[in-house]
Amino acid sequence: PPDEDSRANTPPADFPFAELDNVVLSPHRGGGSMEVETIRLQHLAELLNQLAGEGRTPNKINIEQGY
């Protein structure tokens, strides 16, 4: 959405998922192949390992920016 007002009224902004400690938000996935699935799983494993080791990930969402 182009502006703050528009972002505030688009799902899931109406629901506090980003505020929950037991929820991991991830992007929508469309299409795919076995190669793509393997790469995705490798990337997910790297992110989860970094989260487990350092307690943070490099691609954390910025709620103030709307994504």
N, C-alpha and C positions, 0 to 999 in steps of 0.2 A: 504493500500500500504506500502511496506517495507521501502521506503526512501522518503526524501523531494521532490526530482524531480518527483517521481511517484505520490505523493499526490498532487502536484501542477497541474497535468494534468488530474485529474479525476473529473468528474462532482460530485457535484455541485461546485467544486473549480473554474471552469471557470466563475461562476456567483457569484456576491457579496451578496448572500442572508444573510450571517452571519453579514454583515455590516449594514443591514437595521434595523431600530428601530421598524418597524411594522411587523416583521416576527419572528415567533417562530419555531425553528427547533426541530423536534422530530424524534425518531428512526422509522425504518420500522417495521410494525407489520404484522405477519403472523399467520394464524390459529386463533382459538379462541373458546370461549364458553361463556355462560352467566356469569359464575363465573369469568372468566378471564376479561370480559368486565367490570364487577362491580369493581373488584380490580383495573383495569387500570383507571377507572373514579375516584375512590377514591384517587388514587395516583396523578392523574392530578389535582384534586381539592386541594389537600394538596400543591402541587407545586405552583399553581396559587394563593392560599391564602398567601403562604409565599412570593411570588413575590409582591403581592399587599401590604403586611404588611411591609416587610423589603426591598423590592426593589431588591432582589437577590434570586437565587435558588442554592441549593447545587450541582446541576449537570450541571452547566454552561459549555459549550464547551470550549476547549482550542484550539484555531486556530493554535497556534504555534506547538502543538503536532499533529495536523491534525484530531482531533475529538472533 
